[in-house]
Amino acid sequence: MKVDPWNVSGDIDYEKLIKEFGTEKIDKKLLERIKKHTGELHYFLKRGIFFSHRDMNWVLDEYEKGSKFYLYTGRSPSGDMTLGHLIPLIFTKWLQDKFGAELLFQFPDEEKFLFKDNLTFKDTEHYLHENMLDVIALGFNPKKTKFLIDTKHATAMYKPACMIAKKITFSTAKAVFGFDNSNNLGQIFYTAMQSVPAMLPSYLKGKNIPCLIPYAIDQDPHFRITRDVLPKLGYYKPAAIHSVFLPPLTGPGGKMSASDKLSAIYLTDDEKTVKKKIMKYAFSGGKPSIEEHRKLGGNPDIDVSYQWLRFFEEDDGKLKKHYNDYKNGKLLTGELKQILIDKLNKMLKEHQIKRKKAESKINEFIYRA
Ligand code: TRP
């Protein structure tokens, strides 16, 4: 298994990641504590889709003392967004609503320019626009959400980035990211830019404000550095909460990749495309023949349609029924696929309408110093 900010491959063992990365598992006690404030638990928490954290108890201690945290997350504009990208964002919106939190949303539009051979700034500009529409469509509160775009807001970000960069040696960057002499200078500097939003409000206000960062676990190497450096500059370590990856359509394990067109469903895909991709490519946990499937049942734990329903069917009762019906052979793979197709198409249709309306709202969301 390989999990870093630019590569995720192999069968991912999340328990092992908790150990290797040195994070903490989200346990019952923490869930209860969150529930005390939110009233109900998001199904991502109940189902272990958000499974790991750093310093959540500290951020709640502060919150209970009246020191409210802000949220920070982001998206590197390098392509069209997929269903997989939604997971941390849906959860961030829930946290914003439940805790009334401000959100700094970073679009590091230089990141993939620096890391990909064939991506130009013209491309990133295009994807930045497209991705902003998707993010706005998710319903973030425009009064409490600000988009920080690295090349646009460089003036506000560069000093803090340099303060951070000064505390990171090349040998740390090598050890954390596996860099070597072939990496370009921009790549080596980039992690400083991703740390900036974790301190920017505190830096500007001249007082420490707690920060909570929701992200898919592959981003953790960046934030290990952030947490190491910020206290050296007199700031709090940001807290973090981590999600698993949405598995790719084509395999039981791993991560959906936007660059593997077959394994991904895009937020702009139409009904027919969604249906075609799922019917054709969704990895099945079913038996080779209908007779066998009826008799022995399917395996929902490896079936990608069922796995995806865990991420997108919010009703626990319905999900459980699909699980049981598939496991005891009452539901065939094709039928389970159709349930997923209907669910996703309904969701995407609503998203695409909101996305169109988002066009006129972009300005409201852009950070202003
Ligand atoms: N590096 C992330 C990406 O590749 C984008 C990002 C920037 C981010 N800041 C973040 C993601 C904070 C999560 C949290 O898309």
Residues whose N, C-alpha, C, O or C-beta is under 5 A from the ligand:
A	BS01	LIG	Y72 T73 G74 R75 S76 Q106 P108 Q194 P214 Y215 Q219
